[in-house]
Amino acid sequence: MLAAGKFEKFLLTGGTMLGSAGAFVCYLLAIDSGSHLLLALSYAGFVLNLFNLIPVSPLDGGRIVYVISPLIWFLGFPMLVALFIWRPSPLLILIAVFALPQLWNAFKDKNVLFRRGRGASIATGGWDLPA
C-alpha cells in the first residue's frame, strides 16, 4: 500500500496527465476536423494544466513537490509573481494570499523544510530510505 503522501503525488500527477491527454485528444480532433472551437479548447486545456503545475502550495504542482521538498515552493512563488507581472490577474493575487502563510510556516519550521523525523530529506529527493 502506498503512503499517504506518495498516494497524493500519484493521484495529482495522474490527474494532470489525464487532463493533458484529454487536451491532446481534443487537439487531434481539431486538426482532423478543422474546428477552431476544439483547437481553442485544447489550447486552454494545455495552458490550464501548465498553470496548475506551478510549484505553489494551493496548486497541484505545490502539492506534488511537497512530497519531494517544500523548499521548491520558494522557487514557485517567484514564478507566480513573474506571471502576475506578465499578465496581471486577481486570481493570481488570491493564489498568492493562500500561498504566503504556508511559505511563511515552511520558512519558520525547519522540521518541515528538512523533513526531520519523517524518513525523507532534501538529500534523498523525498524518497523514503532506510535509516
C-alpha positions in Angstrom: 0.0 0.0 0.0 1.3 3.5 -0.8 2.0 6.0 1.9 -0.5 8.9 2.1 2.0 11.5 0.6 3.0 9.2 -2.2 -0.6 8.3 -3.0 -1.4 12.0 -3.2 1.5 12.6 -5.5 0.4 9.7 -7.6 -3.2 10.9 -7.7 -2.3 14.6 -8.5 0.2 13.5 -11.2 -2.4 11.2 -12.7 -5.0 13.9 -12.8 -2.6 16.3 -14.6 -1.6 13.6 -17.1 -5.3 12.7 -17.7 -6.1 16.4 -18.3 -3.2 16.7 -20.8 -4.3 13.5 -22.5 -7.8 15.0 -22.9 -6.4 18.2 -24.2 -4.3 16.3 -26.7 -7.3 14.2 -27.9 -9.1 17.5 -28.4 -6.2 18.9 -30.3 -6.1 15.8 -32.6 -9.9 16.1 -33.2 -9.4 19.8 -34.0 -6.7 19.1 -36.6 -8.7 16.3 -38.1 -11.9 18.3 -38.4 -10.5 21.8 -38.8 -12.6 23.0 -35.9 -11.4 26.3 -34.3 -13.5 25.6 -31.2 -11.8 22.3 -30.5 -8.4 23.9 -31.1 -9.2 26.7 -28.6 -10.4 24.1 -26.1 -7.2 22.1 -26.5 -5.0 25.1 -26.0 -7.0 26.1 -22.9 -6.6 22.6 -21.5 -2.8 22.7 -22.1 -2.4 26.1 -20.5 -4.6 25.3 -17.5 -2.5 22.1 -16.9 0.7 24.0 -17.2 -0.5 26.8 -14.9 -1.7 24.2 -12.3 1.8 22.7 -12.2 3.4 25.9 -10.8 5.0 24.7 -7.5 3.0 26.9 -5.2 1.0 25.2 -2.4 -2.6 25.7 -3.3 -2.0 24.4 -6.9 -1.4 20.8 -7.8 2.2 21.5 -8.5 2.8 22.7 -5.0 1.1 19.6 -3.5 3.2 17.3 -5.7 6.5 18.9 -4.9 5.7 18.9 -1.1 6.3 15.2 -1.2 9.8 15.9 -2.6 10.6 19.0 -0.6 8.7 22.1 0.5 11.8 24.1 -0.4 10.7 24.0 -4.0 7.8 26.3 -3.0 10.3 29.1 -2.7 11.0 28.6 -6.5 7.3 28.6 -7.3 6.4 31.9 -5.7 8.7 34.0 -7.9 7.2 32.2 -10.9 3.8 33.3 -9.6 5.0 36.9 -9.2 6.5 36.9 -12.7 3.2 35.6 -14.2 1.4 38.4 -12.4 3.8 41.0 -13.8 3.3 39.5 -17.3 -0.5 39.0 -17.1 -2.0 40.8 -14.0 -5.0 38.9 -12.6 -6.9 39.0 -9.3 -6.8 35.2 -9.3 -3.0 35.2 -9.1 -3.3 37.6 -6.1 -5.7 35.2 -4.4 -3.4 32.2 -5.0 -0.5 34.3 -3.6 -2.6 35.1 -0.5 -3.2 31.4 0.1 0.4 30.5 -0.6 2.1 33.1 1.7 1.1 31.6 5.1 2.3 28.2 4.0 5.6 29.6 2.7 6.0 31.5 6.0 5.3 28.4 8.1 7.7 26.4 6.0 10.4 29.1 6.4 9.9 29.2 10.2 9.7 25.5 10.8 12.9 23.8 9.8 11.4 20.4 10.5 9.0 20.9 7.6 11.8 22.0 5.3 14.2 19.2 6.0 11.6 16.6 7.0 13.4 15.6 10.2 12.0 12.5 11.8 9.8 11.6 8.8 12.3 9.4 6.8 12.9 11.8 3.9 15.2 14.7 3.4 16.3 17.0 0.6 19.4 14.9 0.0 17.2 11.8 -0.8 14.8 13.8 -3.0 11.9 12.8 -0.9 12.3 9.1 -1.2 12.0 7.1 2.0 15.3 5.4 2.6 16.0 3.0 5.4 17.7 4.7 8.4 
